[in-house]
């Protein structure tokens, strides 16, 4: 009971990390459960083309976000001035300016993007969805402060509540209209509710416009490499949709997007846990400082990777069954997408916990080198693999790129004394075993993806 009380109420780094990790997993699991419920309802009210169209919308929106990210949240997490009101208000001012500019760019680029993808509906949808960039720009820094302190309870509740109400709004619009605007409505309602609840229910002072030169100088110095890193990160996270969106039909892209939604669950969960927890942990307990810190990180890394690999294996083995059970026959080929994408995440899972060590140490330049290397390899793999072998080749090329970037991961991890050779050796062996098992079980399902092939 004493140990349980220490975990649930204690203020040590370990207790806060355990609580925050649990809340992150709970929040992400709840979020994905709501997204799945939304998917199951909306796939019966809308056509696959609607999901393909919205995947193009989110690719564009993510691109604008990543190509303008100055790393304000990461700066607040790692900076010694992360609790200073002058620093926080300067950071918030940068975010507001960025939101205004991004909304204007969305309005200006809507028509050219619609013409490029030969999807006229984008010219009407993008300007409306562009307002969400302004909304997220005025999110209070109270949210980042809660992340810095590893206190996620209210944030988790707010995010889940906003998502649920947005889902309900989207389903109502889909039931009434049967149009893609249901997905737009869901996104807009969720973001507006998040903004309102962050302002009202999170502790801390309200932000005000302010420009303190030392704070701005620190934010921009740290953020310049984050800017380049997130530009490269956009190609990492959205490169598949950029390439496939140009060549696949909207219906085929919608099917691919359903498969991606299921298969990406372990990877996105792991990324969220690592992103929220590891910068504060590396900042307070840097691995270079002592063998004790490295031992604690080793245990944490083993637990995280074991849980994520278990999830990954489940999706890889059960992917076709999940799609057949949850979706109608129009989406059957998404089962092969789930299987293949789950396998291709194995190299990324092994390297998942290393990036944050560089950010915690303020080494945004090293983080950029790794991200840029990954992006270049991934885009090369997608384009070459897709040109030569179609959709399956494009995805295999993406997986090969992740494996080829591993030496750069090791270089950056060793630079900050974070590399864990025992962990990596163990999970490379586990990954190869999982890959062999899944290939034996589902090779026919993977080959069936040729029906969605690039021309």
C-alpha positions in Angstrom: 0.0 0.0 0.0 2.9 2.3 0.8 4.4 1.7 -2.7 1.0 2.3 -4.3 0.5 5.5 -2.4 4.0 6.7 -3.5 3.1 6.1 -7.1 -0.3 7.7 -7.0 0.6 10.7 -4.9 4.4 11.0 -4.8 6.2 13.9 -6.4 9.4 12.1 -7.3 10.4 11.9 -11.0 9.7 8.1 -11.1 6.2 8.5 -9.6 5.3 11.4 -11.9 6.6 9.5 -14.9 4.6 6.4 -14.0 1.4 8.4 -13.5 2.0 10.5 -16.7 2.8 7.4 -18.7 -0.4 5.7 -17.5 -2.5 8.8 -18.3 -0.9 9.1 -21.7 -1.7 5.5 -22.6 -5.2 5.9 -21.2 -5.7 9.1 -23.1 -4.3 7.7 -26.4 -6.2 4.4 -26.0 -9.4 6.3 -25.3 -8.7 8.6 -28.3 -8.1 5.7 -30.6 -11.2 4.0 -29.3 -13.3 7.1 -30.2 -11.6 7.4 -33.6 -12.4 3.7 -34.2 -16.0 4.2 -33.2 -16.2 7.3 -35.5 -14.6 5.2 -38.3 -17.0 2.4 -38.0 -20.0 4.7 -38.0 -18.8 7.1 -40.7 -17.6 4.4 -43.1 -21.2 3.3 -43.2 -22.6 6.8 -43.8 -19.9 8.0 -46.2 -18.0 6.6 -49.3 -14.3 5.7 -49.3 -13.7 8.8 -51.5 -14.5 11.0 -48.5 -11.8 9.5 -46.4 -9.3 9.8 -49.3 -10.2 13.5 -49.7 -9.8 14.2 -46.1 -6.4 12.4 -46.0 -5.3 14.9 -48.6 -6.6 17.8 -46.5 -4.7 16.6 -43.4 -1.5 16.0 -45.5 -1.7 19.7 -46.6 -2.5 20.9 -43.1 0.3 18.8 -41.5 2.7 20.2 -44.1 1.9 23.8 -43.2 2.3 22.9 -39.5 5.6 21.1 -39.9 7.1 23.6 -42.4 6.6 26.4 -39.9 7.2 24.7 -36.5 9.7 26.6 -34.4 9.7 24.1 -31.6 8.0 26.3 -29.0 6.6 23.4 -27.0 9.9 21.6 -27.0 11.6 24.8 -25.9 9.2 25.2 -22.9 9.9 21.6 -22.0 13.7 21.8 -22.0 14.5 25.4 -21.1 15.6 26.5 -17.7 13.2 29.4 -18.1 10.2 27.1 -18.9 8.3 28.4 -15.8 9.1 32.1 -16.4 6.0 34.2 -17.4 8.0 36.5 -19.7 9.4 33.4 -21.5 6.0 31.8 -21.8 4.2 34.9 -23.1 6.9 35.4 -25.7 6.5 31.8 -26.8 2.7 32.3 -27.0 3.1 35.4 -29.0 5.3 33.5 -31.5 2.6 30.8 -31.7 -0.2 33.3 -32.3 1.7 35.0 -35.1 2.4 31.7 -36.7 -1.3 30.7 -36.5 -2.4 33.9 -38.3 0.2 33.4 -41.1 -0.7 29.7 -41.6 -4.4 30.4 -41.8 -3.7 33.0 -44.5 -1.5 30.6 -46.4 -4.2 28.0 -46.4 -6.7 30.4 -47.9 -4.1 31.4 -50.6 -3.1 27.9 -51.5 -6.5 26.1 -51.5 -7.1 26.5 -55.2 -3.7 25.5 -56.4 -3.7 22.4 -54.2 -7.2 21.4 -55.5 -5.9 21.7 -59.1 -2.7 19.7 -58.4 -4.7 16.7 -56.9 -7.6 17.2 -59.4 -10.0 17.4 -56.5 -12.2 20.6 -56.8 -13.7 20.0 -53.4 -10.4 20.9 -51.7 -10.8 24.5 -52.8 -13.9 24.8 -50.5 -12.7 22.6 -47.6 -9.2 23.9 -47.1 -10.1 27.5 -46.2 -12.5 26.2 -43.5 -10.1 23.7 -42.0 -7.4 26.3 -42.2 -9.1 28.1 -39.3 -8.0 25.2 -37.0 -4.4 26.4 -37.5 -5.3 29.8 -35.9 -7.2 28.0 -33.1 -4.2 25.8 -32.3 -2.0 28.9 -32.4 -3.8 30.5 -29.5 -3.8 27.4 -27.3 -2.4 28.6 -23.9 1.1 27.6 -22.8 -0.6 26.2 -19.7 -0.8 23.0 -21.7 2.9 22.9 -22.3 3.5 23.7 -18.6 1.4 20.8 -17.5 3.5 18.6 -19.9 6.7 20.0 -18.4 5.6 19.0 -14.9 4.4 15.6 -16.0 0.8 16.3 -14.9 -1.5 15.1 -17.6 -4.8 14.3 -15.8 -6.8 17.4 -16.9 -5.3 17.5 -20.4 -6.3 13.8 -20.9 -9.9 14.5 -19.7 -10.2 17.6 -21.9 -8.9 16.0 -25.0 -11.1 13.0 -24.7 -14.2 15.0 -24.0 -13.6 17.4 -26.9 -13.0 14.5 -29.2 -16.2 12.7 -28.1 -18.3 15.8 -28.7 -16.6 16.4 -32.1 -17.4 12.8 -33.0 -21.1 13.2 -32.2 -21.2 16.4 -34.2 -19.6 14.7 -37.2 -21.9 11.7 -37.1 -25.0 14.0 -37.0 -23.8 16.0 -40.0 -22.9 12.7 -41.9 -26.4 11.3 -41.1 -28.1 14.5 -42.4 -25.9 15.2 -45.5 -23.7 12.1 -46.3 -20.9 14.5 -47.3 -17.3 14.9 -46.5 -18.2 18.0 -44.4 -19.0 15.7 -41.6 -15.3 15.1 -41.1 -14.6 18.8 -41.3 -17.3 19.6 -38.7 -15.8 17.0 -36.3 -12.4 18.5 -36.5 -13.6 22.1 -36.0 -15.8 21.3 -33.0 -13.1 19.3 -31.3 -10.5 22.1 -31.6 -12.8 24.8 -30.4 -13.7 22.8 -27.3 -10.1 22.1 -26.6 -9.2 25.8 -26.7 -12.1 26.8 -24.4 -11.4 24.0 -21.9 -7.6 24.6 -21.8 -8.3 28.3 -21.0 -10.9 27.6 -18.3 -9.8 24.4 -16.6 -6.0 24.3 -16.7 -4.1 26.0 -13.8 -1.9 28.9 -14.5 -2.0 32.5 -15.6 -3.6 33.6 -18.9 -1.2 34.4 -21.7 -0.7 38.0 -23.0 1.1 39.3 -26.0 4.7 40.1 -25.1 8.1 40.2 -26.8 11.1 39.8 -24.5 14.3 39.9 -26.5 16.3 37.3 -24.5 13.4 34.9 -24.5 12.8 35.4 -28.2 16.5 34.9 -28.9 16.5 31.6 -26.9 13.3 30.4 -28.6 14.6 31.2 -32.1 18.1 29.8 -31.5 16.7 26.4 -30.3 13.8 26.5 -32.7 15.8 27.1 -35.9 16.9 23.4 -36.1 13.5 22.2 -34.9 12.1 24.2 -37.9 14.3 22.2 -40.3 13.6 19.0 -38.4 9.8 19.3 -38.5 10.0 20.1 -42.2 11.9 16.8 -42.7 9.5 15.2 -40.2 6.6 16.1 -42.5 8.1 13.9 -45.2 8.5 11.1 -42.6 4.9 11.2 -41.4 3.1 12.2 -44.6 5.5 11.1 -47.4 3.4 8.0 -48.1 0.2 10.0 -48.6 2.0 12.7 -50.7 3.3 10.0 -53.1 0.3 7.7 -53.1 -2.2 10.6 -53.2 -0.9 11.7 -56.6 -1.3 8.2 -58.2 -4.0 6.3 -56.3 -7.7 7.1 -56.8 -9.5 8.8 -53.9 -11.3 5.5 -53.2 -8.0 3.5 -53.1 -6.4 6.2 -51.0 -9.4 6.0 -48.6 -8.9 2.2 -48.2 -5.2 2.8 -47.6 -6.0 5.4 -45.0 -8.2 2.9 -43.1 -5.4 0.4 -43.0 -3.0 3.1 -41.9 -5.3 4.2 -39.1 -5.3 0.6 -37.6 -1.6 -0.2 -38.2 -0.2 3.1 -36.8 -1.8 2.6 -33.4 1.4 1.1 -31.7 3.7 3.6 -33.4 1.7 6.7 -32.6 1.1 5.5 -29.0 4.9 5.0 -28.6 5.7 8.4 -30.1 3.2 10.1 -27.8 4.6 8.4 -24.7 8.2 9.1 -25.7 7.5 12.7 -26.7 5.6 13.5 -23.5 7.8 11.7 -20.9 11.3 11.5 -22.2 12.4 15.1 -22.5 11.5 15.8 -18.8 13.1 12.5 -17.8 16.3 13.1 -19.8 16.4 16.7 -18.5 16.2 15.7 -14.9 18.2 12.4 -15.1 20.6 12.7 -18.0 22.1 9.3 -18.9 25.6 10.8 -19.2 25.5 11.9 -15.5 25.6 8.4 -13.9 25.3 4.7 -14.3 22.3 4.7 -12.1 20.5 7.0 -14.6 21.4 4.8 -17.5 20.1 1.7 -15.6 16.7 3.4 -14.9 16.4 4.4 -18.5 17.3 0.8 -19.6 14.4 -0.6 -17.5 12.0 2.0 -18.8 13.0 1.4 -22.4 12.6 -2.4 -22.0 9.1 -2.0 -20.6 8.0 0.5 -23.2 9.4 -1.6 -26.2 8.0 -4.8 -24.8 4.5 -3.4 -24.6 4.7 -1.7 -28.0 6.1 -4.9 -29.7 3.2 -6.9 -28.2 0.7 -4.4 -29.7 2.6 -4.4 -33.0 2.6 -8.2 -33.3 -1.1 -8.3 -32.5 -2.0 -5.9 -35.3 0.3 -7.6 -37.8 -1.2 -11.1 -37.0 -4.8 -10.0 -36.7 -5.0 -7.2 -39.2 -7.0 -8.9 -41.9 -9.4 -10.3 -39.4 -9.9 -6.9 -37.8 -10.7 -5.3 -41.1 -13.2 -8.0 -42.1 -14.8 -7.8 -38.6 -15.0 -4.1 -38.3 -15.6 -2.8 -41.8 -17.9 -3.6 -44.8 -16.4 -5.5 -47.8 -15.5 -2.3 -49.7 -12.5 -1.9 -47.3 -11.3 -5.6 -47.3 -8.0 -4.8 -49.0 -7.1 -2.6 -46.0 -6.2 -5.8 -44.2 -3.1 -6.2 -46.3 -2.2 -2.6 -45.6 -2.4 -3.2 -41.8 -0.1 -6.3 -42.0 2.5 -4.6 -44.2 2.6 -1.3 -42.3 2.8 -3.1 -38.9 5.9 -5.0 -40.1 7.6 -1.9 -41.5 7.3 -0.2 -38.1 9.7 -2.6 -36.4 13.0 -0.6 -37.1 11.2 2.6 -36.0 10.1 1.0 -32.7 13.6 -0.1 -31.8 14.9 3.5 -32.2 11.9 5.2 -30.7 13.3 6.4 -27.4 16.6 7.9 -28.5 15.6 11.2 -30.3 14.4 12.9 -27.1 17.9 12.7 -25.5 19.2 15.2 -28.0 16.3 17.6 -27.5 16.6 17.4 -23.7 20.2 18.4 -24.1 19.4 21.3 -26.3 21.0 19.5 -29.3 18.3 20.5 -31.9 21.0 20.4 -34.6 21.8 16.7 -34.0 18.0 16.0 -34.0 17.7 17.7 -37.4 20.6 15.6 -38.8 18.8 12.4 -37.8 15.3 13.6 -39.0 16.7 14.8 -42.4 18.5 11.6 -43.0 15.4 9.6 -42.3 13.3 11.8 -44.5 15.7 11.6 -47.5 15.8 7.8 -47.2 12.0 7.4 -46.8 11.1 9.6 -49.8 13.7 7.8 -51.9 12.3 4.4 -50.8 8.7 5.5 -51.5 9.4 6.9 -55.0 11.8 4.2 -56.2 9.9 1.3 -54.7 6.5 2.7 -55.9 7.9 3.3 -59.5 9.3 -0.2 -59.8 6.9 -2.4 -57.8 3.7 -0.4 -57.1 2.0 0.2 -53.8 3.7 -2.8 -52.1 7.1 -1.7 -53.3 6.5 1.9 -52.1 5.8 0.6 -48.6 8.7 -1.9 -48.6 11.0 1.0 -49.7 9.7 3.0 -46.7 10.5 0.1 -44.3 14.0 -0.4 -45.8 14.7 3.3 -45.3 13.9 3.1 -41.6 16.4 0.2 -41.3 19.1 2.1 -43.2 18.8 5.1 -40.9 19.6 3.0 -37.8 23.4 3.8 -37.8 22.6 7.6 -37.6 20.3 6.8 -34.6 23.2 5.0 -32.9 25.5 8.0 -33.6 23.1 10.5 -32.0 22.3 8.2 -29.1 26.0 7.6 -28.3 26.7 11.3 -28.5 24.3 11.8 -25.5 25.2 8.5 -23.8 21.7 7.2 -24.4 22.4 4.2 -26.7 21.3 0.8 -25.2 23.0 -2.0 -27.2 21.4 -4.8 -25.2 17.9 -3.4 -25.8 18.5 -3.0 -29.5 20.0 -6.4 -30.0 17.1 -8.1 -28.2 14.4 -6.3 -30.2 16.1 -6.7 -33.6 15.9 -10.5 -32.9 12.3 -10.2 -31.7 11.5 -8.1 -34.8 13.0 -10.6 -37.2 11.0 -13.4 -35.6 7.8 -11.4 -35.8 8.4 -10.6 -39.4 9.0 -14.2 -40.3 5.8 -15.3 -38.5 3.7 -12.7 -40.2 5.1 -13.4 -43.6 4.2 -17.1 -43.3 0.7 -16.3 -42.2 -0.2 -13.4 -44.5 1.9 -13.4 -47.7 -1.2 -13.9 -49.9 -2.9 -11.0 -48.2 0.1 -8.7 -48.9 0.3 -9.7 -52.5 -3.4 -9.0 -52.9 -2.5 -5.3 -52.5 -1.7 -5.3 -56.2 -5.4 -4.5 -56.7 -4.6 -1.0 -55.3 -1.5 -0.6 -57.3 0.1 2.5 -58.7 -0.4 2.6 -62.5 
